[in-house]
Amino acid sequence: MKSNKNKEDNEKLKVFIKKYISPKKNRLVFLVLMIFGGTFIKNINPYLYGKMLDSISSSNMEYLIKLIVIYFVVTIFTTLLGIYEDYLGQTLSFKVSKSVQKNMFDKIIRLKTKVYDKYDTGEFMYRLNGDSDEIVSFCINVITSFLHIIVNIAISLYFVFKISTQLTSVAVFYIPASFAVTFLSRKYFKELAKRRKEYNDKYYSFQNEIFSNNTGIKSYMLEDSMNEKFKNFISRDFKILKRSIFLNNTVDLLNNLITVISSLYVIYLSAILIRSNLLTIGTMVSFNTYINNLFSSISEVLKLNISKQNVIISLNRVNEIMSKSSEKRETPGNNFSLKNINFEGNEIYFRYSEKDKPVLNNFSFEISSFGFYGFVGKNGCGKSTIAKLLVKLYDVEYGELKLNGESYKDIPKEKLRRNITYVQKEDFFFDDTVLNNIKFGNPVARDEEVIEMCKKVDLDEYINTLPQKYETVIGEGASILSSGQKQKLSIARALLRNTKIYIFDEVTANLDGKSEKLIISVLKELSKNSVVIFISHKVSSIIESDEIFLIDEGIVAERGSHNYLIQNSKLYCELFKNIDLNIREKVT
Ligand SMILES: Nc1ncnc2c1ncn2[C@@H]1O[C@H](COP(=O)(O)OP(=O)(O)OP(=O)(O)O)[C@@H](O)[C@H]1O
């Protein structure tokens, strides 16, 4: 069972190496050969050193000088080689690591939304940055040190046997004892690595949450409780650190004990052999160096085995993400006929996860001409959910969604997203200029078009008061803009896309009455030549709709114009009753 697990782990590592490291094999082979050459040459030094000691004892000065020169040249050469090796090794690790991260990054941003929802930000961040680096440096370390370790072991074994078979008997104790320590401790190292990584995920998520909600924390005076939470994180980290120190030290202690016993045994046996003239002091020193080389090479193998436990955890975490289903790249294919748009939803059933209650249950609707369509209903009734289905962020579980007669199952998401402009409740902004943030809507738009859209939504005047006008950087999450200005910017960006279908989700929630009126009139104008779906929980903003869909408990409970619904729908009247009296008077 255990050996199967080990085989499986090795297989996973092989797959990883094949995918990410093999493409760099020329560089790697060069590096391995350099390490191999360096190790080979370096191994001559202990032999030379022993010879130097013996030539001192025999006062052979001429021979000693020759040995000193060779020793010096070998040392300088291997040192320079080591510097170049280090450069090659580090740049190789960097390149491989970045190619893993590029793949992972692409995978993460394309994960199906349903999968994406299941992870915290910290989990993505640590897997992308921490885990991938650990795997790469381990794999490169194994590959490059493999040959070097083998060469070291072979040369050391050759010399120790050559110098004294009797002294070499120490290996009979050293090797099995060191292996036993490693194999017994492996399980604990693996558990510890798992705990550390789970801790890191939560730690990064926590920081991300705290740093992106600073104003909320201040206004609710949560600084002290957040500090307390941070302290708890530190103390959990400290517990993990203590465990790790304990485990590492115990293993080091046992290994040192094994090494000390072995070295003392070698000294004792050497003394006996020297007394019997079977060994010289010089060869004893050489033997010691070679046997220590042998021991340290074996210990390197064992250490790699322990790091493997850590790396397997990282590899499983990276593989888990890489194996999740992501949105496939599809070619958009032929465009829809844009003369008219026909949406059809038949008995749609949708829930966010298998254990959740359905959000939409038997949801049916139809939109068959250009116009302004209001989707209204209480909080949480499923309005945004239907918007997300319309741009295929999620797939319908049962039932069918159709656009111009084509089933959503057969429409590439690219084709939908190219033709539908969806403005979310809380839209996205990048830490870039006003101009670029608007141009994300249509990268080929001219600056004049951007200005024109900003004028339409009454944002141009404000932008012109900014220090660099349209070139002003708006900060992370558009931090320099008010929430209403952010909504206007989102709408300007959407208008710039110039599509035939628009979905606006609560885009006027933060606007003052005058601005809301202006935006509704802009969108009404837009709807003469397109389908505008306007989602809101406020009846006031959809009163002027050509048709209103009243959503309740996952279905379209009623549909019709405002005047029809006010006379025929109790639920609509209830929603309407709660709006501002002034507006009510104006529309009744
Ligand atoms: N990613 C998600 N995972 C699980 N449940 C979700 C998710 N998003 C929304 N929900 C749930 O689905 C239901 C419908 O949410 P939705 O956002 O569609 O409501 P809404 O009608 O737009 O509400 P509001 O008017 O408050 O914006 C809610 O009960 C909500 O808790």
The ligand as a MOL file (V3000), in Angstrom:
LIG
                    3D

  0  0  0     0  0            999 V3000
M  V30 BEGIN CTAB
M  V30 COUNTS 31 33 0 0 0
M  V30 BEGIN ATOM
M  V30 1 N -21.6420 32.4040 -5.5740 0
M  V30 2 C -22.6970 32.0130 -4.8610 0
M  V30 3 N -22.6350 30.8640 -4.1710 0
M  V30 4 C -23.7000 30.4450 -3.4420 0
M  V30 5 N -24.8550 31.1100 -3.3590 0
M  V30 6 C -24.9700 32.2590 -4.0180 0
M  V30 7 C -23.9000 32.7820 -4.8030 0
M  V30 8 N -24.3110 33.9440 -5.3460 0
M  V30 9 C -25.5770 34.1460 -4.9420 0
M  V30 10 N -25.9880 33.1450 -4.1360 0
M  V30 11 C -27.3040 32.9890 -3.5420 0
M  V30 12 O -28.2570 32.9640 -4.5770 0
M  V30 13 C -29.4230 33.6830 -4.2090 0
M  V30 14 C -29.7520 34.6870 -5.3010 0
M  V30 15 O -28.6950 35.6370 -5.3590 0
M  V30 16 P -28.7180 36.8390 -6.4110 0
M  V30 17 O -27.4550 37.5720 -6.2530 0
M  V30 18 O -29.0540 36.2940 -7.7280 0
M  V30 19 O -29.9090 37.7070 -5.8500 0
M  V30 20 P -30.4560 39.1070 -6.3370 0
M  V30 21 O -31.8920 38.9130 -6.6510 0
M  V30 22 O -29.5990 39.6790 -7.3870 0
M  V30 23 O -30.3240 39.9400 -4.9760 0
M  V30 24 P -30.0860 41.5000 -4.7100 0
M  V30 25 O -31.3260 42.2480 -5.0870 0
M  V30 26 O -29.8960 41.5150 -3.2520 0
M  V30 27 O -28.9090 41.9290 -5.4670 0
M  V30 28 C -29.1380 34.3040 -2.8630 0
M  V30 29 O -29.8150 33.5490 -1.8830 0
M  V30 30 C -27.6610 34.1740 -2.6710 0
M  V30 31 O -27.3480 33.9090 -1.3580 0
M  V30 END ATOM
M  V30 BEGIN BOND
M  V30 1 1 1 2
M  V30 2 1 2 3
M  V30 3 2 2 7
M  V30 4 2 3 4
M  V30 5 1 4 5
M  V30 6 2 5 6
M  V30 7 1 6 7
M  V30 8 1 6 10
M  V30 9 1 7 8
M  V30 10 2 8 9
M  V30 11 1 9 10
M  V30 12 1 10 11
M  V30 13 1 11 12
M  V30 14 1 11 30
M  V30 15 1 12 13
M  V30 16 1 13 14
M  V30 17 1 13 28
M  V30 18 1 14 15
M  V30 19 1 15 16
M  V30 20 2 16 17
M  V30 21 1 16 18
M  V30 22 1 16 19
M  V30 23 1 19 20
M  V30 24 2 20 21
M  V30 25 1 20 22
M  V30 26 1 20 23
M  V30 27 1 23 24
M  V30 28 2 24 25
M  V30 29 1 24 26
M  V30 30 1 24 27
M  V30 31 1 28 29
M  V30 32 1 28 30
M  V30 33 1 30 31
M  V30 END BOND
M  V30 END CTAB
M  END
